[in-house]
Amino acid sequence: MHQGQTKAPIPSQAPIVAKDLEIAYGDKIIQRDLTFRVEGGEVFVLMGGSGCGKTTVMRCLTGLKAPSKGEVFLDGVSFWESDQATRDRIARNIGVVFQGGALWSSMTLMENVSLPLYEFTDLNPTEIREVASLKLSLVGLAGFEGYYPSEISGGMRKRAGVARALALDPKLLFFDEPSAGLDPITSSLLDDLILELRDSLGATMVLVTHELPSIFSVADNCIFLDADTHTMIASGDPKRLRAESEDPKVRAFLSRGGKNPLA
């Protein structure tokens, strides 16, 4: 295929399809032979122990790192085989919630959420403020528009990061370790928020996590990425995998109590 040419859609109309994906840094293969699909309105989890490449796979799915082989189809279009204009158009429908929220410390929550609206829309300042206030309200932060990230809790910063990811009304939402650094109660509340947003907005969501409470609370489907073989060794409903998987690594990961022995 020539550079700049967009590959024709594949038959599947799932929002996200990975086909024969291989991701590497130079000669070091992180993950290979990844083939999976994320259905519309689904909460899909990329799980596995630390070092297996969960976040790297997410970066490939969100257009932040090109694969060394294979394809990523977003709404039926091969993202990495498309021209830059097509990639930019597709990327507008992707929202990413980074670890820690990744908020600008010198900006208020209102200013953080407004930033992508100023950058990518033709809305006037009044309209932008209204949209930003709505997004903050959606995540339970109404009344905190003028606060700076340093003035709120870690859980609230995560919620503000979600509000910013929602600014452009994306069809696809990605969360990188959303529960990292949070206490169990705050983490559970964030899981509830993810499900509420899925139900109210109809968005398709992909989570990177190794936290069992989150996995069992929110996941409709998942894949297990193995750090030793550098590929996925299980897929499906995590509750079913816990009960039925024949792979000892998968069973150990999903049946562990207390501290994660693989993380």
KEMI-24374 format. One record per residue: chain; x, y, z of N, C-alpha, C in turn. Coordinates in pm, whole numbers, plus 32768, in hexadecimal, padded with zeros to 4 digits. Example, Ala and Ser with C-alpha at 12.3 -4.5 7.8 and 13.67 -1.06 7.14 Angstrom:
<recs>
A; 8527; 7DC7; 830C; 84CE; 7E3E; 830C; 8528; 7EB6; 830C
A; 8505; 7F1F; 82C4; 8557; 7F96; 82CA; 850A; 8003; 8313
</recs>
This chain:
<recs>
A; 8054; 7F88; 8000; 8000; 8000; 8000; 8057; 807C; 8000
A; 8034; 80DE; 7FAD; 8081; 8158; 7FA2; 8064; 81B3; 8019
A; 80C9; 81FF; 8044; 80B9; 825E; 80B0; 804C; 82C3; 808B
A; 7FF4; 82E0; 80EC; 7F8B; 8342; 80D3; 7F09; 8305; 80A4
A; 7F0B; 8284; 8084; 7E91; 8242; 8055; 7E4A; 8201; 80CB
A; 7DC6; 820C; 80D0; 7D78; 81D2; 813E; 7D45; 8149; 8116
A; 7D60; 80E7; 816A; 7D34; 805F; 814D; 7C9C; 8055; 815B
A; 7C5E; 8004; 8108; 7BCD; 7FF3; 810C; 7BA3; 7FB4; 818F
A; 7B29; 7FD4; 81BF; 7AFA; 7F9C; 823C; 7AF3; 7F03; 8236
A; 7B0E; 7EC4; 82A6; 7AFC; 7E34; 82B0; 7A6B; 7E18; 82D2
A; 7A3C; 7D9D; 82C0; 79AE; 7D81; 82D6; 797C; 7DA4; 8361
A; 79D0; 7D8D; 83C9; 79A5; 7DAB; 8451; 798E; 7E41; 8463
A; 7920; 7E64; 84A5; 7908; 7EEF; 84C4; 791B; 7F0B; 8559
A; 7962; 7EB2; 859D; 7985; 7ECD; 8628; 79D8; 7F4D; 862E
A; 79C6; 7F9F; 8695; 7A11; 801D; 869E; 7AA9; 800B; 869E
A; 7AD8; 7F9E; 86DA; 7B69; 7F86; 86E2; 7B85; 7EF5; 86BB
A; 7BDE; 7EE2; 865A; 7C0A; 7E5C; 8634; 7CA2; 7E5F; 8626
A; 7CE5; 7E05; 866D; 7D75; 7DF1; 865D; 7D89; 7D70; 8610
A; 7DDF; 7D74; 85AB; 7DF4; 7D00; 8555; 7E89; 7CE5; 8547
A; 7EB5; 7C71; 8578; 7F41; 7C45; 856B; 7FA4; 7CB1; 8599
A; 7F85; 7CF1; 8608; 7FD1; 7D66; 8634; 8054; 7D3C; 8676
A; 80C0; 7D7E; 864F; 8141; 7D70; 8692; 8175; 7DFB; 86B3
A; 81A1; 7E0B; 8730; 81D1; 7E8D; 875E; 825D; 7E7A; 8796
A; 82BA; 7ECF; 876D; 8344; 7EBE; 8796; 8388; 7F45; 87A9
A; 83F1; 7F45; 87F9; 844D; 7FB7; 8802; 84D2; 7F86; 87C9
A; 84EF; 7FAF; 8750; 8567; 7F7B; 870E; 855A; 7EE5; 86F8
A; 85BD; 7E99; 8728; 85BA; 7E08; 8719; 856F; 7DC3; 878B
A; 8547; 7E0E; 87EF; 8505; 7DD3; 8863; 846E; 7DCD; 884C
A; 8439; 7D55; 883F; 83AA; 7D43; 882B; 8362; 7D4C; 88B1
A; 82FE; 7DA3; 88B7; 82B0; 7DB4; 8932; 823A; 7D53; 8932
A; 81EC; 7D53; 88C7; 817E; 7CF4; 88B6; 8173; 7CD3; 8821
A; 8144; 7C58; 8804; 8138; 7C2E; 8779; 80BC; 7BD5; 876A
A; 8093; 7BC4; 86ED; 8024; 7B6B; 86CB; 7FA4; 7B8E; 8719
A; 7F89; 7C0E; 8725; 7F0F; 7C3A; 876B; 7E9D; 7C4B; 8707
A; 7E34; 7BFE; 8718; 7DBC; 7C0C; 86C7; 7D44; 7C0A; 8725
A; 7CFB; 7C77; 8728; 7C85; 7C81; 877E; 7C2C; 7CF2; 874C
A; 7BB1; 7CF7; 8780; 7B54; 7D61; 8759; 7B0C; 7D93; 87D5
A; 7AEC; 7E13; 87D5; 7AA2; 7E53; 8840; 7A1C; 7E7F; 8806
A; 79B0; 7E48; 883C; 792B; 7E66; 8807; 78F9; 7EEE; 8839
A; 7899; 7F26; 87F2; 7861; 7FA7; 8816; 781F; 7FA4; 889F
A; 783A; 800B; 88F0; 77FE; 8015; 8974; 7839; 7FB7; 89DB
A; 78A9; 7F77; 89B9; 78E7; 7F15; 8A10; 7952; 7F56; 8A67
A; 7964; 7F22; 8AE1; 79D8; 7F44; 8B33; 7A3A; 7ED1; 8B25
A; 7AA9; 7EEC; 8AE6; 7B0C; 7E87; 8AC2; 7B8C; 7EA0; 8B10
A; 7BC2; 7E39; 8B4F; 7C37; 7E49; 8BA4; 7CB2; 7E05; 8B67
A; 7D20; 7E50; 8B62; 7DA4; 7E18; 8B43; 7DE5; 7DFA; 8BC9
A; 7DF6; 7D7A; 8BE9; 7E29; 7D58; 8C6D; 7EA6; 7D02; 8C63
A; 7EEB; 7CFA; 8CD5; 7F68; 7CAF; 8CDC; 7FC2; 7CF0; 8D42
A; 802D; 7CAB; 8D68; 808A; 7CE0; 8DCA; 80DD; 7D52; 8D94
A; 8123; 7D98; 8DED; 8178; 7E08; 8DC4; 81E3; 7DD6; 8D62
A; 81FE; 7E28; 8CFD; 8264; 7E06; 8C9C; 8233; 7DB5; 8C26
A; 81B1; 7D97; 8C22; 817F; 7D47; 8BB2; 815E; 7D9B; 8B38
A; 8158; 7E1F; 8B47; 8140; 7E74; 8AD2; 80B2; 7EA8; 8AC4
A; 8066; 7EA9; 8B30; 7FDA; 7ED7; 8B28; 7FD0; 7F66; 8AF3
A; 801C; 7FC0; 8B31; 8015; 804D; 8B09; 804A; 8060; 8A7C
A; 80B0; 8014; 8A55; 80E5; 801E; 89CD; 807C; 7FF4; 8966
A; 8031; 7F8B; 8984; 7FC4; 7F61; 892A; 7F5C; 7FCF; 8921
A; 7F3A; 800B; 8993; 7ED9; 8079; 8991; 7F0C; 80EC; 893C
A; 7F8D; 810C; 8945; 7FC5; 8178; 88F4; 7FB7; 815A; 885F
A; 7FC3; 80DC; 883A; 7FB1; 80B5; 87AF; 7F21; 80C6; 8783
A; 7EC4; 80A5; 87DB; 7E35; 80B0; 87BA; 7E07; 8141; 87B2
A; 7E4D; 819B; 87F7; 7E22; 8227; 87FB; 7E70; 8280; 879B
A; 7EC7; 8244; 874A; 7F0F; 8293; 86E7; 7F8D; 82D5; 871A
A; 7FC1; 82A8; 878E; 8038; 82E4; 87C7; 80B8; 8296; 87A7
A; 80A9; 8217; 877D; 811D; 81C8; 8756; 80F8; 816A; 86E5
A; 8144; 8170; 867A; 8128; 811B; 8606; 8154; 808B; 8622
A; 8108; 8029; 85F1; 8132; 7F9D; 8600; 81A1; 7F7D; 859F
A; 81EF; 7F17; 85BF; 8255; 7EE9; 8561; 8219; 7E8D; 84F9
A; 81A9; 7E4B; 851B; 815E; 7DF8; 84BD; 80CA; 7DFF; 84E2
A; 8075; 7DD7; 8483; 7FE6; 7DCE; 849F; 7F9D; 7E51; 8490
A; 7F1D; 7E4E; 84B3; 7EC7; 7EC1; 849C; 7E6A; 7EDA; 8512
A; 7E45; 7F59; 8521; 7DDE; 7F83; 857F; 7D6E; 7FC4; 8530
A; 7CF8; 7F88; 8535; 7C83; 7FC1; 84F1; 7C2D; 800A; 8557
A; 7C11; 8089; 853D; 7BB9; 80D8; 858F; 7B40; 80FE; 853A
A; 7ACB; 80CE; 8563; 7A52; 80DF; 8513; 7A67; 80AE; 8484
A; 7AAD; 803E; 8476; 7ABD; 7FFE; 83F5; 7B2B; 8034; 839D
A; 7B73; 809C; 83CD; 7BDD; 80D8; 837D; 7C64; 80B5; 83BA
A; 7CC2; 808A; 8369; 7D47; 8067; 8398; 7D92; 80E7; 83BB
A; 7DA1; 8100; 843E; 7DD8; 8180; 846C; 7E65; 8197; 8439
A; 7EBE; 8137; 844C; 7F4A; 814D; 842D; 7F68; 8144; 8398
A; 7F0A; 8114; 8348; 7F1A; 8113; 82B6; 7ED8; 818C; 8275
A; 7E9D; 81E4; 82C5; 7E55; 8258; 8291; 7EB0; 82D1; 8283
A; 7E85; 8332; 8234; 7ED0; 83AE; 8229; 7EBC; 8402; 82A7
A; 7F0E; 846A; 82B6; 7F0E; 84B7; 8333; 7E88; 84FB; 834B
A; 7E48; 852C; 82E2; 7DC7; 856F; 82F3; 7D5E; 850E; 832B
A; 7D60; 8492; 82FA; 7D02; 842E; 832C; 7D21; 840B; 83BC
A; 7DA2; 83FD; 83DB; 7DC8; 83E1; 8467; 7D98; 8450; 84C4
A; 7DAB; 84CD; 8499; 7D81; 853E; 84ED; 7CEB; 853B; 8504
A; 7CA0; 8519; 849C; 7C0E; 8512; 84A9; 7BE5; 84A4; 850A
A; 7C25; 8430; 84FE; 7C04; 83C1; 8557; 7C2C; 83E3; 85E7
A; 7C9E; 8423; 85F7; 7CD0; 8443; 867D; 7C74; 84A1; 86C9
A; 7C25; 84EF; 867F; 7BC6; 8548; 86C1; 7B5D; 84FA; 8710
A; 7B49; 847C; 86ED; 7AE6; 8429; 8732; 7B24; 83D2; 879F
A; 7BA0; 83F2; 87C7; 7BE6; 83A7; 882E; 7C00; 8402; 88A5
A; 7BDA; 83D3; 891C; 7BFB; 8419; 8997; 7C52; 83C0; 89ED
A; 7CBA; 83F9; 8A2A; 7D18; 83AA; 8A7A; 7D22; 83E7; 8B06
A; 7D12; 8391; 8B6B; 7D25; 83B9; 8BF7; 7DAA; 837C; 8C24
A; 7E0D; 83D1; 8C36; 7E92; 83A2; 8C59; 7E9E; 838A; 8CEF
A; 7F06; 833F; 8D17; 7F1F; 8329; 8DA5; 7F32; 83AF; 8DEC
A; 7EF3; 83BE; 8E60; 7F01; 8439; 8EAD; 7EAF; 84AD; 8E77
A; 7E69; 8497; 8E07; 7E19; 8502; 8DCD; 7E65; 8555; 8D68
A; 7EE9; 8564; 8D7A; 7F40; 85B1; 8D1E; 7F08; 863D; 8D04
A; 7EDB; 867E; 8D6F; 7EA5; 8706; 8D62; 7F16; 876D; 8D65
A; 7EFE; 87DE; 8D25; 7F5D; 884E; 8D2D; 7F50; 888F; 8DB5
A; 7FBC; 888C; 8E04; 7FB4; 88BD; 8E8E; 7F9C; 8953; 8E98
A; 7FC1; 899C; 8E2F; 7FB2; 8A2F; 8E32; 7F29; 8A5D; 8E04
A; 7ED3; 89FE; 8DDE; 7E4E; 8A1F; 8DAD; 7DE3; 89EC; 8E0D
A; 7D75; 8A35; 8E16; 7D03; 8A06; 8E64; 7CC4; 898F; 8E1E
A; 7C69; 894B; 8E65; 7C24; 88DB; 8E26; 7BD7; 890A; 8DAB
A; 7B96; 897D; 8DB5; 7B4D; 89B4; 8D42; 7BAB; 89C9; 8CCC
A; 7C20; 8A02; 8CE7; 7C7F; 8A1D; 8C7B; 7CB6; 899B; 8C3F
A; 7CCE; 8936; 8C93; 7CFD; 88B5; 8C62; 7C98; 8875; 8C03
A; 7C1A; 8876; 8C29; 7BB3; 8837; 8BD6; 7B98; 888B; 8B59
A; 7BA9; 890E; 8B64; 7B8F; 8967; 8AF2; 7BF9; 895E; 8A87
A; 7C72; 8933; 8AAC; 7CE3; 8937; 8A4F; 7CC8; 88F1; 89CA
A; 7C99; 8872; 89CA; 7C7E; 8832; 8947; 7C0C; 8875; 88FB
A; 7BB1; 88B6; 8941; 7B43; 88FA; 88FD; 7B75; 8976; 88B3
A; 7BD1; 89BF; 88F0; 7C0F; 8A31; 88AB; 7C62; 8A01; 8834
A; 7CA3; 898E; 8846; 7CFF; 895D; 87E0; 7CB8; 8922; 8766
A; 7C47; 88DD; 877D; 7C0D; 888C; 8712; 7B7D; 88AF; 86EC
A; 7B44; 8918; 8727; 7ABC; 893E; 8702; 7AB6; 89D3; 86DF
A; 7A46; 89FC; 86A6; 7A30; 8A89; 8685; 79D2; 8ACC; 86EA
A; 79BF; 8A8F; 875C; 7968; 8AC8; 87C2; 79A2; 8B4B; 87F9
A; 794A; 8BA8; 881D; 797B; 8C24; 885A; 7995; 8C0D; 88EF
A; 79DA; 8C6A; 8932; 7A00; 8C54; 89BF; 798C; 8C35; 8A1B
A; 791B; 8C74; 8A07; 78A6; 8C59; 8A5B; 7876; 8BCA; 8A49
A; 786F; 8B9D; 89CC; 7844; 8B14; 89B0; 78A7; 8AAF; 89E9
A; 7927; 8ACF; 89DE; 798E; 8A75; 8A14; 7980; 8A67; 8AAB
A; 7969; 8AD5; 8AEF; 7956; 8ACF; 8B81; 78DC; 8A79; 8BA4
A; 7872; 8A87; 8B55; 77F9; 8A38; 8B70; 7813; 89A3; 8B5D
A; 785A; 897F; 8AF2; 7878; 88F2; 8AD8; 78D5; 88BB; 8B45
A; 793D; 8907; 8B69; 799B; 88DA; 8BCF; 7954; 88C7; 8C55
A; 78FA; 8921; 8C78; 78AE; 8913; 8CF5; 7858; 8896; 8CF2
A; 781D; 8879; 8C7E; 77CA; 8801; 8C71; 781F; 8783; 8C84
A; 7895; 877F; 8C47; 78E9; 8708; 8C53; 7916; 86F4; 8CE4
A; 7939; 8760; 8D28; 7960; 8754; 8DB5; 78EA; 8726; 8E0A
A; 7873; 8755; 8DE7; 77FB; 8729; 8E2F; 77E2; 8695; 8E1A
A; 77FB; 8664; 8DA1; 77E5; 85D7; 8D82; 7839; 857C; 8DDB
A; 78AF; 85AA; 8E04; 7907; 8557; 8E55; 7901; 857D; 8EE9
A; 789C; 85CA; 8F0F; 7887; 85EC; 8F9C; 78DE; 865C; 8FD0
A; 790B; 86B6; 8F78; 7961; 8724; 8FA3; 7923; 87AD; 8F8C
A; 789E; 87B3; 8F8A; 785B; 8835; 8F81; 7882; 8888; 8FFB
A; 78A5; 8906; 8FE5; 78CD; 895E; 9052; 7963; 8963; 9067
A; 79AE; 890D; 901F; 7A40; 890A; 902F; 7A87; 8945; 8FB5
A; 7A3E; 898D; 8F62; 7A78; 89BE; 8EE5; 7AF4; 8A15; 8EFC
A; 7AF5; 8A63; 8F67; 7B63; 8AC0; 8F7F; 7BD6; 8A88; 8FD1
A; 7BCE; 8A08; 8FF6; 7C38; 89CA; 9045; 7CAC; 899F; 8FEC
A; 7D24; 89A1; 9028; 7D9B; 896E; 8FE4; 7DB0; 88DC; 900C
A; 7DF3; 888C; 8FB9; 7E08; 87FE; 8FDA; 7E45; 87E7; 9064
A; 7E9D; 8840; 908F; 7EDE; 882E; 9112; 7E7D; 8843; 9186
A; 7E09; 887C; 916A; 7DA9; 889C; 91D4; 7D3E; 8831; 91E7
A; 7D46; 87C5; 919A; 7CE0; 875C; 91A3; 7D23; 86D5; 91BA
A; 7CD5; 8671; 91DE; 7D0A; 85EC; 91FD; 7D32; 85A1; 917E
A; 7D7A; 8531; 9193; 7DA3; 84DF; 9122; 7D2D; 84A9; 90D4
A; 7CC5; 847E; 911A; 7C4E; 844C; 90D6; 7C09; 84B6; 9084
A; 7C06; 8531; 90B9; 7BCA; 85A0; 906F; 7C1E; 85C3; 8FF4
A; 7CA2; 85B9; 9001; 7CF7; 85D3; 8F8C; 7CDB; 856C; 8F1F
A; 7CC9; 84ED; 8F47; 7CA6; 8487; 8EE3; 7C23; 84AB; 8E9F
A; 7BC0; 84D8; 8EEC; 7B3F; 84FE; 8EB2; 7B4D; 8575; 8E54
A; 7BA2; 85D4; 8E7B; 7BB9; 8647; 8E23; 7BFB; 861B; 8DA1
A; 7C54; 85B8; 8DAA; 7C91; 8581; 8D31; 7C29; 8540; 8CD7
A; 7BC6; 84FE; 8D14; 7B58; 84C4; 8CC7; 7B08; 8532; 8C82
A; 7AEC; 859E; 8CCC; 7AA0; 860D; 8C93; 7AE8; 8647; 8C19
A; 7B6C; 8656; 8C23; 7BB7; 868A; 8BB0; 7BB2; 8629; 8B3A
A; 7BBB; 85A6; 8B57; 7BB3; 8543; 8AEC; 7B2C; 8545; 8AA8
A; 7AC4; 8570; 8AF0; 7A3C; 8575; 8AB9; 7A20; 85F5; 8A6C
A; 7A7D; 8654; 8A6F; 7A62; 86DA; 8A3B; 7A2D; 86DA; 89AC
A; 7A65; 8685; 8956; 7A40; 8684; 88C9; 79DA; 8618; 88A7
A; 7996; 85E2; 890E; 7930; 857A; 88FC; 7964; 8503; 88AB
A; 79D1; 84C5; 88D8; 7A0C; 8455; 888C; 79B5; 83D9; 8890
A; 79BE; 8389; 8827; 7979; 8308; 8824; 79C7; 829E; 8870
A; 7A4D; 82B1; 8877; 7AA5; 8250; 88B7; 7AEC; 8292; 892C
A; 7AE7; 8252; 89A1; 7B2A; 8285; 8A18; 7B8F; 821D; 8A4A
A; 7C0A; 8249; 8A60; 7C74; 81F1; 8A91; 7CA1; 8222; 8B1B
A; 7CB3; 81C4; 8B77; 7CDF; 81E3; 8BFF; 7D5F; 8195; 8C1D
A; 7DCA; 81DE; 8C43; 7E48; 819C; 8C64; 7E55; 8194; 8CFC
A; 7E45; 811B; 8D33; 7E4D; 8103; 8DC3; 7DFC; 8169; 8E12
A; 7D77; 816F; 8DFB; 7D26; 81D6; 8E3B; 7D26; 81CF; 8ED3
A; 7D3B; 815A; 8F0D; 7D36; 814C; 8F9F; 7DBE; 8159; 8FE3
A; 7E27; 816D; 8F95; 7EAE; 8174; 8FCF; 7EB8; 81E4; 9035
A; 7EE8; 81C2; 90AE; 7EFD; 8226; 9115; 7E83; 824E; 9164
A; 7E12; 8210; 9148; 7D96; 8233; 918E; 7D77; 81CC; 91FB
A; 7D36; 81FB; 9266; 7D09; 819E; 92CE; 7C93; 814D; 9299
A; 7C72; 80DC; 92D9; 7C09; 8084; 92A4; 7B82; 80C7; 9290
A; 7B5A; 811E; 92EC; 7AD7; 815F; 92DF; 7AD7; 81BE; 9268
A; 7B3F; 8210; 925B; 7B47; 826E; 91E9; 7B50; 8222; 9166
A; 7B9A; 81B3; 9167; 7BA5; 8161; 90EF; 7B1E; 8129; 90C6
A; 7AD0; 80FB; 9128; 7A4B; 80C5; 910C; 79EF; 8130; 90D3
A; 79FB; 81A9; 9108; 79A8; 8217; 90D4; 79CD; 8238; 9044
A; 7A4D; 822D; 9023; 7A79; 8246; 8F9A; 7A45; 81D9; 8F3C
A; 7A45; 815D; 8F6B; 7A0A; 80F0; 8F1C; 7976; 810C; 8F01
A; 792F; 813B; 8F67; 78A1; 815C; 8F56; 7890; 81CA; 8EED
A; 78E8; 822D; 8EF2; 78E1; 829B; 8E91; 78F7; 8267; 8E03
A; 7956; 820B; 8DF1; 7970; 81D3; 8D6C; 78F3; 8190; 8D35
A; 78AF; 8142; 8D89; 7835; 80FE; 8D5C; 77C5; 8161; 8D41
A; 77BA; 81C8; 8D95; 7752; 822E; 8D7F; 7767; 8275; 8CFA
A; 77E3; 8297; 8CDD; 7800; 82DC; 8C5F; 77E9; 8280; 8BE7
A; 780E; 8202; 8BF6; 77F3; 81A2; 8B8A; 775E; 819B; 8B6C
A; 770D; 8194; 8BD5; 767D; 8187; 8BC3; 763D; 8208; 8B90
A; 766B; 827B; 8BC2; 762C; 82F9; 8B9C; 765C; 832E; 8B15
A; 76DB; 8315; 8AF4; 7713; 834C; 8A79; 771A; 82E5; 8A08
A; 7713; 8265; 8A2B; 771C; 81FD; 89C4; 77A7; 81EE; 898A
A; 780A; 821D; 89D3; 7894; 8217; 89A1; 78CC; 8189; 89B0
A; 792D; 8169; 895B; 7978; 80ED; 8965; 79F6; 810A; 89B5
A; 7A15; 80B5; 8A18; 7A82; 80D4; 8A73; 7AE8; 8064; 8A7A
A; 7B67; 808B; 8A80; 7BD5; 802D; 8A90; 7C24; 8058; 8B0B
A; 7C39; 7FFA; 8B68; 7C83; 8015; 8BE2; 7D03; 7FC3; 8BE6
A; 7D70; 8002; 8C0F; 7DEB; 7FBC; 8C31; 7DEE; 7FB2; 8CC9
A; 7DF1; 7F39; 8CFF; 7DF6; 7F2A; 8D90; 7E1F; 7E9D; 8DB7
A; 7E56; 7E91; 8E30; 7E6B; 7E0E; 8E6B; 7E20; 7E02; 8EF0
A; 7DCA; 7E66; 8F0E; 7D80; 7E69; 8F8B; 7D05; 7E0F; 8F80
A; 7D03; 7DA4; 8FD0; 7C96; 7D43; 8FC7; 7C0C; 7D7F; 8FE3
A; 7BFA; 7DD2; 904C; 7B74; 7E08; 9063; 7B3D; 7E52; 8FEA
A; 7B93; 7EA0; 8FA8; 7B67; 7EE9; 8F31; 7B47; 7E89; 8EBE
A; 7B9E; 7E26; 8EAB; 7B88; 7DC7; 8E3E; 7B00; 7D83; 8E4B
A; 7AE3; 7D51; 8EC3; 7A65; 7D08; 8ED6; 79EC; 7D65; 8EDE
A; 7A02; 7DE4; 8F01; 7992; 7E42; 8F0B; 7964; 7E77; 8E85
A; 79C3; 7E91; 8E2B; 799F; 7EDB; 8DB2; 79AD; 7E8D; 8D2F
A; 7A00; 7E24; 8D2C; 7A24; 7DE7; 8CAC; 79B4; 7D91; 8C72
A; 7992; 7DAC; 8BF5; 793D; 7D52; 8BA7; 7991; 7CE7; 8B63
A; 7A0B; 7D0E; 8B42; 7A64; 7CB5; 8AF7; 7AF3; 7CDE; 8B16
A; 7B53; 7C87; 8AF8; 7BDD; 7CA8; 8B16; 7C3B; 7C51; 8AC3
A; 7CBA; 7C7A; 8AC0; 7D25; 7C21; 8A93; 7D91; 7C23; 8AFD
A; 7DD6; 7BB2; 8B0B; 7E44; 7BA6; 8B6A; 7EC7; 7BA6; 8B1C
A; 7F1B; 7C09; 8B39; 7F9C; 7C17; 8AF6; 8009; 7BDA; 8B4F
A; 8057; 7B7F; 8B16; 80BC; 7B37; 8B61; 8147; 7B72; 8B46
A; 818E; 7B90; 8BB3; 8212; 7BCE; 8BA6; 827D; 7B6B; 8B77
A; 8268; 7AEB; 8B8E; 82CE; 7A87; 8B6A; 82C8; 7A62; 8AD5
A; 8250; 7A48; 8AA3; 8240; 7A1F; 8A17; 8228; 7A96; 89BA
A; 8213; 7B0D; 89F5; 81FF; 7B88; 89A7; 8185; 7B7D; 894B
A; 811B; 7B43; 897B; 80A1; 7B3C; 892C; 802A; 7B2A; 898A
A; 7FB1; 7B2C; 8953; 7F3A; 7B15; 89A3; 7F24; 7A7F; 89B2
A; 7F08; 7A55; 8A2D; 7EF7; 79C5; 8A45; 7E69; 79A4; 8A73
A; 7E11; 7A0A; 8A7D; 7D86; 79F0; 8AA1; 7D32; 7A68; 8A7A
A; 7CB3; 7A50; 8A60; 7C55; 7ABC; 8A44; 7BCA; 7A90; 8A6D
A; 7B74; 7AF3; 8A8A; 7AEB; 7AD5; 8AAF; 7ABF; 7B1D; 8B2C
A; 7A4C; 7AF7; 8B61; 7A19; 7B2E; 8BDE; 7A77; 7B05; 8C4F
A; 7AAD; 7B66; 8C9C; 7B0D; 7B41; 8D04; 7AD4; 7AE4; 8D6F
A; 7A54; 7AF1; 8D8D; 7A18; 7A96; 8DEF; 7A18; 7A06; 8DBA
A; 79FD; 79F8; 8D39; 7A00; 7972; 8CFE; 7A8F; 793E; 8CF9
A; 7AED; 7995; 8CD7; 7B78; 7969; 8CD2; 7BA8; 793C; 8D5C
A; 7B7F; 7982; 8DC4; 7BA7; 795B; 8E4B; 7B76; 78CE; 8E6D
A; 7AFF; 78AF; 8E3D; 7AC3; 782D; 8E5E; 7AF0; 77BE; 8E00
A; 7B0D; 77DF; 8D81; 7B1C; 7776; 8D1D; 7BA3; 7771; 8CD6
A; 7BF6; 77D8; 8CE3; 7C73; 77D9; 8C97; 7CCC; 7763; 8CBF
A; 7D0A; 7727; 8C59; 7D65; 76B8; 8C73; 7DF5; 76E7; 8C83
A; 7E0C; 776A; 8C6F; 7E94; 779E; 8C7B; 7EB0; 77C5; 8D0C
A; 7F16; 778C; 8D4B; 7F31; 77AA; 8DD8; 7F53; 783D; 8DF2
A; 7F92; 7880; 8D90; 7FB1; 790E; 8DA2; 7F32; 7961; 8DAC
A; 7ED3; 7944; 8D56; 7E55; 798F; 8D56; 7E07; 7974; 8DD6
A; 7E01; 78F6; 8DFE; 7DBA; 78D3; 8E79; 7DFB; 7916; 8EF2
A; 7E80; 7914; 8EF7; 7EC7; 7951; 8F68; 7EAE; 79E7; 8F6E
A; 7EB0; 7A27; 8EFA; 7E9B; 7AB8; 8EF4; 7E0F; 7ADD; 8F23
A; 7DAB; 7A94; 8EF6; 7D21; 7AB7; 8F12; 7CEE; 7A80; 8F97
A; 7D38; 7A24; 8FD4; 7D0B; 79E9; 9052; 7D5B; 7A19; 90CA
A; 7DBE; 7A6F; 90B2; 7E17; 7A9A; 911F; 7DCA; 7AEB; 9186
A; 7DFC; 7AE6; 9201; 7DC5; 7B3B; 926A; 7E32; 7B96; 929C
A; 7E0B; 7C0A; 92CA; 7E6B; 7C69; 92FE; 7EC1; 7CA4; 9290
A; 7F44; 7CAE; 92A9; 7F9E; 7CF0; 924A; 7FB0; 7C9C; 91CD
A; 7FB5; 7CDF; 915C; 7FC8; 7C9C; 90DC; 8054; 7C5F; 90D2
A; 805E; 7BDA; 90CA; 80E2; 7B9C; 90C4; 8129; 7BAE; 9040
A; 80E0; 7BDB; 8FD9; 811E; 7BE9; 8F55; 813D; 7C79; 8F33
A; 8119; 7CD6; 8F8A; 812B; 7D64; 8F69; 81AA; 7D9A; 8FA9
</recs>
